[in-house]
Amino acid sequence: MTLFLNLKGYAQKILRRGSLFYNILQELKNNEQLSYEQLINYQNQKLRLTVKKAYQTVPYYRQLFDELKLTPEAIKTIDDLQLLPIMSKSDIRGKEKQFVSNAVPWKYKTTTSGTTGTPVNLFRDYYNINFEHATFWRRRSWGKCSLDDPMVILKGDIIIPANATKPPFWKYVSSDNMLLMSSYHLSDRFIPYYLDKLRNFNSSIIEGFPSNIYRLARYMQLHQELPLNFKAVFTSSETLLPHQCQVIEEYLGQIFDYYGQSERVAHFSHCEHGNNHYVMDYSIVEFLPTKSSGLYKIVGTTLHNAAMPLIRYDTKDFVRISHRSCPCGRAFPVVDLIEGRQEDYIATPCGKFVGGIGIVFTNVPNLIEGQIIQEEIDSLRVLIVTTENFTDDDRNVLLKNIRERLGANMEIIIQKTAAIPRTKRGKFKLTLSKLNSKYGAQRELYSELSIQENNNHYGNSTAQFTGSR
Ligand SMILES: [Zn+2]
């Protein structure tokens, strides 16, 4: 297994850090010095190239432009994007070949990571793989990390057999000077072994899903362990919750959370000042106002993947936009909060959709983690993992937190459990809604989460961004 991981690691390193990598990394570092207007120019220039190639080599876009009686030259700037329809995963599913360029001979295949429906195949070219890796390392440089720093990864990788009961619960991958740790063995019984290994490995970076990193930090808090002091803690792929931040930063180090998706149409990243930046040289993001005040839908356009360009792709994720600038001086606009996926919202009997629900688990003593499952419009099942000291008073704090946000009209069933199941990719889901499969997804079209009519273009929403440079 270790030999396989090392061979795979070296092969990936050759691919990702190819001849293009260092040039792209330098370009990305230079982009941090650009003004907001220069970044818009950069996006427009890449957009024109993307649209031209898409029309020339991608069957779906050739047909779409022809049907709309548009030429690629009609899309000169971001504002022109509104001439094209918004599309989503369901448009691609089963028709992937239509979205793939016939001019890119070698493509790397991945799949979407969604938990609902059949995964969609996605394709990337060699440039995109190097670009993505360069983005990854620029992000790490924001945490003062360098290319040679040893790192610990605590994501959803299957590293050792599920039934393993003694260490090592990790594998060292020499190609990347990286310790891959299993998140499936993070229990009170085994965490002491993890902590011993982490103290000896002496890594400056730890990266993983927030729930896994928090599990480790929460154990340290409950058992009064000494902090580990990483230079940077990188988290992604799940919504980072306020109560998780507090404990992680106290026991492990400063958090640099980032947001992305397999489709690679939008990227937001925390800088050293804790602000979440819309990374403008990665893609174009349209922030489309919804009927809920201050809440915007994230629709993205790839700028660096000729193999499968996605134009105006609806991520089904939501964000709140900030008016703040950041002392770091980068002109990338600051966004406030990634509210999470449409499917993560809780619907209430009075017709509201409530997001950011993870906050209900804040300040609940002796709670390790919790998940909210909605099977009916008027009832929720809340699964919780607790320490043995969890009391009825603690349960009442949780109940009060939920009622404050969702009203008194819902039945709330709190159930203790030994562990909350993860998805196939090892991700923790804060909420699970079974309403769509029961009642159909159409209801969302009429909800406050839908995009405002006649207001769905870039200019309206991004007029708020003036940039800090
Ligand atoms: Zn900043």
Boltz pocket constraint, residues with backbone or C-beta under 6 A from the ligand:
constraints:
  - pocket:
      binder: B
      contacts: [[A, 271], [A, 272], [A, 273], [A, 275], [A, 277], [A, 326], [A, 327], [A, 328], [A, 329], [A, 330]]
      max_distance: 6.0
